Amino acid sequence: MKKRFFSGIQPTGEIHIGNYLGAIQRWVELANNPEYEGILSIVDYHAMTMPYEAKELTAKIKEAATMIMACGIQPHNSILFIQSHVPEHTELAWIFNCNCTMGELSRMTQFKDKSQDRGESVWAGLFTYPVLQAADILLYKAQYVPVGEDQLQHLELSRDIARRFNARFGEVFPEPQALLGEARRVLGIDGDKKMSKSLGNTISLSESSQEIWKKLSTAKTDERRKRRQDPGIPTDCNIFTSYHRYFTGKEELATIDRECRCAGIGCMDCKKILAKNMETILSPIREKYYELKKDFSAVEQFLNASALRCHSIAQETMTEVRKKIGIRW
Ligand code: ADP
């Protein structure tokens, strides 16, 4: 029996290097490991929890699917589907809504952050978002969820929901475990907040090397390095901790660390090395992305086949769930 993992991404903007380092890179690694079976989803219902334009959502769903394929999620190693193509997600979410308390949801820090300054005008869906997320994972009885640190609290709630459901109605769901990679929380180019599609502080995977350089060249470094000859502390520099650490090989990383500390290299030199190393990793993904984008049919076929497979797993789970909760016999 393969170990099943589930993970999702919101189609709310261009996929960025935080998504890549924190989640997608891990998906690809696991997908290519014969011990695992991966179910990955473009979670379009989640994207509706904040105000959005319908036409833009269609384009973003397509872009997200194309980019994930370009990163290495392919029909031979995974399932990649659009959440709304499998209606059982919202059915199970409703059942879980009646298995999760207002108190639990009120403690979710992501809700507090996203609803800040918006008072009572936020959609109810933003509040119940973690319940739908629990349904996404548990519908497939996934044992593992590769995510970034921002999702740990939601995942803990998924485990609580599974445990409570099993205790009330009988054993159905496993308690899913997080699989955290090294890049748990990649900061944005502002060097301050988590890189996030909704915060406009991203470097997206589809950006050209020129666009990336434009962002890197003005990005914040160790603020104590005011002049070229000032020594720096790499661990206090976002360029080093958030990006070099993941895009640069061990030996070169050690050299940068040493040379920054004695002002042997300046911040611009350091950023140029980073730009070169990012290009090595990102350019094949970018090329594949634009190639797939020219003819969407390969992506569409993958999405359709995946939806059929997911629908069949979801139906099995729901048959079991409906009986357990007393609405079928
Ligand atoms: P965003 O915050 O950009 O909208 P999503 O909510 O769609 O991202 O998250 C998709 C996946 O990417 C999740 O597993 C999430 O934990 C991960 N992720 C998102 N941003 C980061 C980040 N800055 N660092 C590490 N992982 C991240």
Boltz pocket constraint, residues with backbone or C-beta under 6 A from the ligand:
constraints:
  - pocket:
      binder: B
      contacts: [[A, 7], [A, 8], [A, 9], [A, 10], [A, 11], [A, 12], [A, 18], [A, 19], [A, 20], [A, 21], [A, 22], [A, 23], [A, 24], [A, 146], [A, 147], [A, 148], [A, 149], [A, 150], [A, 151], [A, 183], [A, 184], [A, 185], [A, 186], [A, 187], [A, 194], [A, 195], [A, 196], [A, 197], [A, 198]]
      max_distance: 6.0
